[in-house]
Amino acid sequence: MPLLEWKEDYALHISEIDEQHKRLLQLINEFYAAIIEQDVPPLGQLISGMLEYSSYHFATEQRYMEQNKYPELEAHRREHDLFIARTQGFYERYKEGRFMSSLEITNFLKEWIADHLANVDQKLGKFLVKKGLS
């Protein structure tokens, strides 16, 4: 059973962004499945993969915001920066050999992404759709 499933409530109706959001959910679900099945690849690999893809995705969103002069760009960018900083912190802890729970990381990812999709990104989606994007 997936940890986080795509819901139509998450859709921004901007196809490029929606496809990337689905990929983020897939990454979280793969991470969670590996933990449940006790078939966990190196934790650092999982965290760095999330960092890499989320950075790529955030750059896409920020490009849309800049090109369309989104009035909440800076606040939205700060949300992204906080996510990257927190996830980078997990990665640093891993590299230093400090204990961390896979569930701690999974819960953070699940809660942050679900909240971000349902709230922060919805404002962006409505703004972009009003601008005629899809």
Secondary structure, 3 states (H helix, E strand, C coil): CCCCCCCHHHCCCCHHHHHHHHHHHHHHHHHHHHHHCCCCCCHHHHHHHHHHHHHHHHHHHHHHHHHCCCCCHHHHHHHHHHHHHHHHHHHHHHHCCCCCCHHHHHHHHHHHHHHHHHHHHHHHHHHHHHCCCC
